[in-house]
Amino acid sequence: MNIRPVVPLLAGALLLGCGYRRLDQRPRTAAWMAKGGTVRIASFRNNTPKLGAEETFRKALENRIVAASPWRLVPGSASSRWVLQGAIETYEVRPLGLSLGSGVLRGSSAGSATRVEVVVAASVQLLDGVTGDVVIQRPRLTFSNQYRVDQNFATFNNQELRVLSSLADDFAESFLTQLLEGSD
C-alpha cells in the first residue's frame, strides 16, 4: 500500500478539526459589518494646540474606509446608517537626542534636539445613524513615531507633517481592523 496519497488527506482533516478559520470567510454577525451600509464621518474635534491635526486624521480614515471597508462613504451632510466621530486628544513632540551647544559664552547655547518623537492619542466612536447610540468606542488610541531633525527649520516642519500623516494612517488602519475583525 502506498501511503503518500493518504498524508495530504490526513493533514487536511487535522487542519479542519483544529478550529482554523480565515477571517475573510468568517460569518459577519455585527450589524455594522454588513456590506453596502452607508457611513459618514462627522467632524473630528481637535483638543490640542496642533492646528489641522484633526483634518489629517479624518482624511486618513476616509481613505481607509474607501479602500478597505464594506461601507459606502457618504458626504458629511448626508444621512447614513453609521456615523464615525472622533477627537484628537493629545499631540506631543518629545526631544529624544540632544546635540550639545558649542557657544563660547557659558550658558549661551543649551543644545538642540537631534531626534524627536511625535505622540498622538485619538479617540473614535461608531454611532448608529438612526438612534445616535454609541455602538463601538475606542478611547485614546495612541500612536508614536520618531524622526531625525537637522538644523534646517523648514525640514523640521516637513518631517513633522510627514510623521503626522503616517500616524494618522496607522490610526485609521488600526481602528478599522479592530472594528471589522469584530474585536468590540
C-alpha positions, 0 to 999 in steps of 0.5 A: 500500500502506498501511503503518500496519497493518504498524508495530504488527506490526513493533514487536511482533516487535522487542519479542519478539526483544529478550529482554523478559520480565515477571517475573510470567510468568517460569518459577519454577525455585527450589524455594522459589518454588513456590506453596502451600509452607508457611513459618514464621518462627522467632524473630528474635534481637535483638543490640542494646540496642533492646528489641522491635526484633526483634518489629517486624521479624518482624511486618513480614515476616509481613505481607509474606509474607501479602500478597505471597508464594506461601507459606502462613504457618504458626504458629511451632510448626508444621512447614513446608517453609521456615523464615525466621530472622533477627537484628537486628544493629545499631540506631543513632540518629545526631544529624544537626542540632544546635540550639545551647544558649542557657544563660547559664552557659558550658558549661551547655547543649551543644545538642540534636539537631534531626534524627536518623537511625535505622540498622538492619542485619538479617540473614535466612536461608531454611532448608529445613524438612526438612534445616535447610540454609541455602538463601538468606542475606542478611547485614546488610541495612541500612536508614536513615531520618531524622526531625525531633525537637522538644523534646517527649520523648514525640514523640521516642519516637513518631517513633522507633517510627514510623521503626522500623516503616517500616524494618522494612517496607522490610526485609521488602519488600526481602528478599522481592523479592530472594528471589522475583525469584530474585536468590540 
